[in-house]
Amino acid sequence: MSLTNIAGTAFRDVKFKDCKMLGLRFDNCNDFGLNFGFENCILTHSSFYKKKIRNTSFSNSQLQEVDFVECDLTSAIFKNCDLTGATFNSTILEKTDFRTSRNFSIDPEINRLKNSKFDSSTLAGLLSKYNLVIDHKT
């Protein structure tokens, strides 16, 4: 399902599993009762712009170049996800779990991160704007 028009579509208690969904505009779907999860999915170039998707689970998924600008992702779980190029700007990420995900770049100065969870090996993703060289000792 790529570049499909889902404007106005209602997703209530939907679980996407093993799906390839490129460039979907979830920002245009119906907000009423919006509740979904993603497992083993490819969501490259999709958009969740300004969506309130609290408690959403993204598991073992590719979220490359996904737009999470101004989303409310409170208590969301990103389990083993690739977030290369994903955009977080004015995003609510409170209590969000990033511990097993990788390749994210999140600016703590422009996003809300209170009580978010990160693994120490991925903390560089919170400092990327500073162009620091961070060594990981094993």
Backbone bond lengths (Angstrom), bond angles and torsions (degrees), N, CA, C in turn:
res aa  C-N    CA-C-N  psi(-1)  N-CA   C-N-CA  omega(-1)  CA-C   N-CA-C  phi
1 M - - - 1.444 - - 1.530 106.83 -
2 S 1.290 116.60 98.67 1.454 120.56 -177.61 1.518 110.61 -123.92
3 L 1.341 114.53 136.83 1.465 121.98 178.49 1.522 112.52 53.29
4 T 1.323 116.93 29.63 1.457 122.53 179.41 1.524 110.03 -77.65
5 N 1.309 117.12 140.32 1.456 121.26 177.61 1.530 108.49 -80.20
6 I 1.327 116.64 110.96 1.467 121.10 179.40 1.538 111.06 -113.11
7 A 1.318 116.44 19.41 1.472 120.99 -179.89 1.521 109.72 -56.52
8 G 1.349 115.50 128.30 1.457 121.15 177.78 1.513 114.77 80.72
9 T 1.316 118.10 -5.47 1.466 121.47 -179.19 1.521 110.03 -69.18
10 A 1.324 116.81 136.51 1.466 121.91 177.57 1.523 108.89 -97.06
11 F 1.329 115.84 124.42 1.463 121.48 175.40 1.523 107.29 -113.21
12 R 1.335 116.81 104.65 1.459 121.50 -178.86 1.518 108.70 -120.70
13 D 1.326 115.90 117.55 1.466 122.00 -179.52 1.527 111.92 53.98
14 V 1.338 116.12 48.68 1.461 122.10 -179.30 1.515 109.24 -102.93
15 K 1.325 116.74 136.22 1.456 122.36 176.08 1.530 106.98 -118.04
16 F 1.345 115.60 114.48 1.455 120.95 175.72 1.523 107.21 -90.22
17 K 1.314 117.74 125.25 1.461 121.85 -178.64 1.522 109.16 -132.05
18 D 1.345 114.81 130.60 1.466 121.66 178.20 1.533 111.76 56.26
19 C 1.320 116.69 41.85 1.466 121.99 -177.48 1.526 111.10 -108.33
20 K 1.309 114.95 145.65 1.461 122.22 172.29 1.523 106.09 -110.45
21 M 1.335 115.45 110.70 1.459 121.01 -174.90 1.523 108.15 -130.01
22 L 1.286 117.23 90.34 1.458 122.07 -175.32 1.521 111.12 -92.82
23 G 1.329 115.98 130.08 1.457 121.17 172.91 1.512 115.47 67.98
24 L 1.334 118.25 26.58 1.465 119.29 179.65 1.527 110.57 -78.89
25 R 1.314 116.09 140.30 1.468 122.91 -178.24 1.528 109.21 -100.86
26 F 1.336 115.71 77.49 1.463 120.58 176.91 1.528 110.94 -63.97
27 D 1.325 116.85 -18.49 1.465 120.30 178.07 1.523 111.97 -65.03
28 N 1.322 117.95 -17.54 1.465 121.82 -179.82 1.523 113.62 -99.27
29 C 1.351 117.59 0.49 1.463 118.85 -178.25 1.527 110.64 -81.67
30 N 1.307 116.47 167.82 1.454 123.75 -177.36 1.532 110.42 -67.11
31 D 1.328 117.44 130.64 1.462 122.21 -179.21 1.529 113.82 -78.57
32 F 1.315 117.47 -23.19 1.452 120.80 -173.86 1.528 111.35 -65.29
33 G 1.315 116.74 116.88 1.466 121.92 178.39 1.518 114.39 69.55
34 L 1.326 117.02 15.70 1.466 121.42 -176.16 1.528 110.59 -56.00
35 N 1.327 116.17 119.74 1.447 121.61 -178.66 1.525 108.66 -159.68
36 F 1.335 115.50 113.08 1.454 118.94 178.04 1.510 110.35 -148.70
37 G 1.342 115.42 168.70 1.450 122.43 176.74 1.519 108.76 -142.94
38 F 1.332 115.64 161.10 1.467 120.84 -175.25 1.523 109.49 -133.65
39 E 1.323 116.70 126.87 1.458 121.83 178.51 1.528 109.09 -131.71
40 N 1.337 115.68 126.28 1.471 121.94 -179.85 1.528 111.69 55.00
41 C 1.319 116.10 44.84 1.465 120.77 -177.28 1.527 111.71 -112.00
42 I 1.312 114.54 156.32 1.459 122.33 171.06 1.521 106.33 -111.68
43 L 1.338 115.54 115.35 1.464 121.23 -177.00 1.525 111.53 -117.76
44 T 1.298 117.33 23.20 1.458 122.85 -175.78 1.528 111.79 -48.67
45 H 1.335 115.43 134.55 1.469 124.83 177.34 1.529 113.94 63.48
46 S 1.325 118.12 21.42 1.463 120.99 176.83 1.527 109.69 -87.02
47 S 1.327 116.63 166.29 1.457 120.93 -177.48 1.531 111.31 -132.37
48 F 1.333 114.22 132.96 1.463 122.60 173.71 1.534 109.07 -119.44
49 Y 1.306 117.07 24.08 1.463 124.17 -174.94 1.532 111.56 -45.01
50 K 1.337 116.24 122.79 1.466 125.20 175.87 1.527 114.69 62.84
51 K 1.325 119.36 14.89 1.462 120.94 179.85 1.522 111.05 -81.84
52 K 1.308 115.65 143.10 1.456 122.51 173.68 1.524 106.23 -96.28
53 I 1.332 115.19 97.59 1.462 120.29 -175.39 1.531 109.65 -126.49
54 R 1.310 114.46 57.91 1.463 121.65 178.72 1.536 109.79 -61.82
55 N 1.332 115.26 149.55 1.462 122.96 175.75 1.524 114.01 61.94
56 T 1.301 118.42 15.14 1.462 120.75 179.04 1.518 110.11 -73.04
57 S 1.322 115.79 139.55 1.455 121.54 179.32 1.529 109.77 -107.68
58 F 1.334 114.70 124.24 1.462 122.38 172.77 1.525 105.29 -114.34
59 S 1.310 118.32 114.22 1.458 121.18 -174.92 1.518 111.13 -125.32
60 N 1.340 115.69 129.05 1.469 121.84 176.93 1.527 111.92 49.63
61 S 1.320 115.91 46.24 1.460 120.38 -174.57 1.521 112.35 -122.97
62 Q 1.330 114.93 154.78 1.456 121.96 174.82 1.524 107.81 -96.24
63 L 1.325 115.05 116.04 1.463 121.54 -178.20 1.524 109.32 -117.75
64 Q 1.305 115.96 45.08 1.459 121.52 -176.25 1.522 110.39 -74.14
65 E 1.356 114.13 131.19 1.468 121.90 178.24 1.528 112.52 60.38
66 V 1.325 118.28 28.89 1.463 121.81 178.77 1.533 109.71 -84.59
67 D 1.315 116.46 140.08 1.459 123.36 -178.72 1.528 110.00 -93.12
68 F 1.350 116.03 110.55 1.459 122.52 174.86 1.534 110.69 -112.38
69 V 1.319 117.43 22.34 1.464 122.15 -177.73 1.532 110.12 -61.69
70 E 1.326 115.58 130.82 1.465 124.88 177.32 1.530 113.81 59.31
71 C 1.329 117.81 22.15 1.464 121.60 175.94 1.515 110.90 -79.67
72 D 1.315 115.83 156.50 1.456 121.62 167.81 1.523 106.20 -106.01
73 L 1.326 115.56 102.20 1.463 122.69 -179.45 1.531 110.75 -109.12
74 T 1.322 117.12 30.59 1.458 121.32 179.45 1.529 110.14 -52.94
75 S 1.328 115.70 129.68 1.470 123.84 177.05 1.531 113.87 62.24
76 A 1.321 117.42 18.67 1.465 119.96 175.15 1.525 109.42 -71.64
77 I 1.318 115.93 158.31 1.462 121.42 178.29 1.525 108.25 -122.79
78 F 1.335 114.76 124.09 1.459 121.86 173.80 1.527 105.61 -110.72
79 K 1.316 116.55 93.98 1.461 121.60 -175.77 1.527 109.67 -100.53
80 N 1.337 115.06 114.49 1.461 121.54 177.23 1.529 111.92 53.82
81 C 1.328 116.51 50.70 1.469 121.56 -179.56 1.519 110.91 -110.29
82 D 1.325 115.61 148.66 1.456 122.63 173.64 1.526 107.36 -97.75
83 L 1.338 115.91 114.18 1.465 121.85 -176.20 1.533 111.76 -108.96
84 T 1.316 117.45 30.59 1.457 121.38 179.94 1.530 110.57 -56.39
85 G 1.320 115.92 121.46 1.464 120.75 176.31 1.518 115.05 75.04
86 A 1.336 118.52 2.95 1.468 120.25 177.35 1.527 108.72 -65.22
87 T 1.328 116.43 142.51 1.456 121.58 -175.66 1.523 110.91 -105.69
88 F 1.337 114.53 122.72 1.458 122.48 175.45 1.527 106.71 -121.48
89 N 1.319 117.59 115.38 1.454 122.19 -179.86 1.525 107.27 -148.21
90 S 1.332 117.28 121.43 1.463 122.33 -175.33 1.529 110.20 56.74
91 T 1.318 115.84 36.78 1.454 122.94 -177.27 1.526 109.58 -98.47
92 I 1.320 116.55 138.40 1.458 121.23 176.40 1.529 107.67 -89.35
93 L 1.320 115.53 111.80 1.462 122.19 -176.61 1.527 110.98 -120.22
94 E 1.313 116.60 28.29 1.457 120.30 -178.07 1.523 110.79 -68.27
95 K 1.331 116.21 132.64 1.467 124.54 -179.33 1.527 112.70 63.15
96 T 1.313 117.64 17.02 1.460 121.77 179.45 1.516 109.56 -81.53
97 D 1.328 116.86 142.17 1.464 122.60 -175.04 1.531 110.53 -105.86
98 F 1.333 115.50 112.32 1.463 123.00 177.29 1.531 111.52 -112.46
99 R 1.334 119.11 10.61 1.463 122.41 -169.30 1.521 115.15 -56.06
100 T 1.307 118.60 -32.50 1.469 119.69 -177.26 1.525 113.09 -108.66
101 S 1.315 116.97 6.45 1.462 120.17 -179.16 1.515 111.58 -96.25
102 R 1.316 116.10 168.52 1.460 120.68 -172.89 1.532 111.13 -143.98
103 N 1.328 113.17 165.99 1.473 123.15 173.31 1.526 114.11 63.27
104 F 1.320 117.41 26.07 1.460 118.94 176.92 1.522 109.69 -93.11
105 S 1.323 114.87 155.96 1.456 122.21 173.22 1.526 106.31 -134.05
106 I 1.342 115.35 109.50 1.460 121.43 -175.94 1.519 108.29 -127.34
107 D 1.300 117.11 123.69 1.456 122.23 179.43 1.534 108.71 -87.93
108 P 1.345 117.90 111.72 1.465 120.62 -179.66 1.523 113.70 -63.98
109 E 1.319 117.81 -17.29 1.464 120.78 -178.48 1.530 112.79 -79.80
110 I 1.327 117.33 -20.83 1.470 119.50 -176.95 1.530 112.86 -120.58
111 N 1.340 116.80 6.88 1.459 122.22 177.95 1.524 108.67 -130.46
112 R 1.315 117.13 154.16 1.467 121.31 178.85 1.528 109.12 -94.68
113 L 1.335 116.53 115.03 1.463 122.33 -172.32 1.527 114.37 -118.60
114 K 1.303 119.31 13.13 1.460 121.31 -175.36 1.538 110.75 -53.96
115 N 1.338 115.15 126.49 1.469 123.74 178.30 1.526 114.46 62.64
116 S 1.323 118.17 19.30 1.465 120.73 173.57 1.516 109.03 -71.93
117 K 1.327 116.31 155.69 1.459 121.40 -175.70 1.521 110.43 -114.53
118 F 1.355 114.72 129.55 1.456 121.91 179.39 1.522 108.83 -135.38
119 D 1.307 117.10 151.00 1.453 121.79 171.58 1.527 107.64 -86.32
120 S 1.313 117.44 144.08 1.468 120.12 -176.90 1.524 111.92 -59.62
121 S 1.327 118.46 -26.76 1.466 120.27 -179.68 1.534 112.77 -73.90
122 T 1.322 118.08 -12.21 1.472 120.98 -178.96 1.527 112.95 -110.15
123 L 1.317 117.02 7.18 1.469 119.57 -178.40 1.523 113.57 -61.80
124 A 1.314 117.27 -21.51 1.463 120.15 176.90 1.533 111.00 -58.07
125 G 1.329 117.41 -28.50 1.460 121.62 178.29 1.517 113.21 -65.82
126 L 1.330 116.87 -16.23 1.462 120.90 176.89 1.524 111.75 -93.85
127 L 1.320 116.37 -10.17 1.459 121.43 -176.05 1.524 113.00 -117.17
128 S 1.313 117.79 5.62 1.466 121.67 -172.09 1.526 114.20 -57.81
129 K 1.317 117.79 -30.89 1.467 119.41 -178.44 1.528 112.44 -68.06
130 Y 1.322 117.30 -16.11 1.446 121.59 -178.95 1.541 113.38 -89.87
131 N 1.340 116.90 -2.77 1.473 121.90 178.82 1.529 112.70 52.72
132 L 1.322 115.50 45.02 1.462 120.83 178.64 1.518 110.38 -88.31
133 V 1.307 116.49 153.22 1.462 121.90 172.33 1.509 106.22 -100.79
134 I 1.321 116.36 115.60 1.461 121.20 -176.74 1.511 108.79 -116.59
135 D 1.343 115.47 119.44 1.465 121.02 178.15 1.514 109.49 -91.78
136 H 1.320 115.43 141.93 1.460 121.03 174.53 1.507 108.07 -106.81
137 K 1.308 116.24 120.44 1.459 120.75 178.01 1.511 108.67 -90.39
138 T 1.320 114.84 137.21 1.468 118.82 179.56 1.506 110.70 -112.90
